[in-house]
Amino acid sequence: MTDGARLEETKRVRRILDIVHRIARAPRQWRRSDLARVYEVSERQIQKDLDVIRHGLLLPLLHEPEGYYFEEMPHLPTVSYSFTEALALLLAARMAQAMPGVNSADLAAAIARLESLFPEAFVPLLRQATDRLPRAAAAPHRQEMLALLHRALAERRQVRIVYATGSRGGETSERVVEPYTVMPYVRSWQLIAYDHLRGEVREFKVDRIRRAELLDEGYTIPADFDLDAYLGDAWGLMRGAAGKPEEVVLVFAPEAGRWVTEERWHPSQRAETLSDGRVQVSFCIGITPEFVNWVLYYGSRVQVLAPAWLRERVAEEHRRAAEVGGSASQRVGESARQRGDETANQRESEMAKGEEVRTWKQGSSGVAPPIGRAV
């Protein structure tokens, strides 16, 4: 077999496996003409591929006017795990239960299968160790959006979304996107996709997608797209809000410094313990609001050495917080004083009433006290 023929055969095998995946993920939605359009081959070639799926792979492929489907869902081949591999997968699955949006039924089934790989006596110990992990509250809308986006990724289909901004009062806009990846991030999920409206790759918070619709138009992810390169020097995922990378130098109090250096926050992170026990940490990043909030979290336990504008920004935020706290304390104090004055006035009034009653009872005038006053 020539190299060219071998390459074509490899492409065909890849295409056949991809067709199986598409039909399994979206039954009754792929017709022969649809598959021919996606793979840019003739319908006759697609028919040959479908024959291989039926008679070569022995999969129960059926057909209706709406499209092809499997009578039974194809199963993946059995995979063997080492003890430590299965344990790592089980712990990861348990941790996924804390992330709203993951299909709970599928997750429970996966956990049950993983548990079955371990000795029976070991399973209670596993459950005892993992049952204390938090369980996420139900998030049906997030789960629906994630399922649709993952399907779009698998089938390489564009998606029309109605998206609400995080600012401007939650203003919504409609746009068509080409999903590149979906990933969990800080108790939420983020979609990174090419945005037709802006003509560039952008980030979208899945919870802000109000509506989504799969389109027939396909797309390809550029071969040179690299997620790490895309995120670049940004802190976290808020790349769109980042400025140009610059050197950030922070000095943390000893205890806070130990906490910070326990984690690798950014690839450019450098740390040095100073002679007085404080810890100097440096980054080369594009500063985002997310990073400013991270610095503010440490309060008086961190000092910003550079850049100067960040030091001023953090100081200003602390001043505003102090003003808000001071105003709140002043309002609480005034309210307490007001309540105290009202209580004192009430006591004086009650004392005056009592004195008035005693005077009436002891006097000889026989005039009753005014109506409404106690006797």
Secondary structure by P-SEA (a helix, b strand, c coil): ccaaaaaaaaaaaaaaaaaaaaaaaccccccaaaaaaaacccaaaaaaaaaaaaccccccccccccbbbbcccccccbbbbcaaaaaaaaaaaaaacccccccaaaaaaaaaaaaaaccccaaaaaaaaccccccccccaaaaaaaaaaaaaaaabbbbbbbcccccccbbbbbbbbbbcccccccccccccccccccccccccccccccbbbbbcbbbbccccccccccccccccccccccccbbbbbbbbcaaaaaaaacccccccbbbbbccccbbbbbbbccccaaaaaaaaaaccccccccaaaaaaaaaaaaaaaaaaaaaaaaaaaaaaaaaaaaaaaaaaaaaaaaaaaaaaaaccccccccccccc
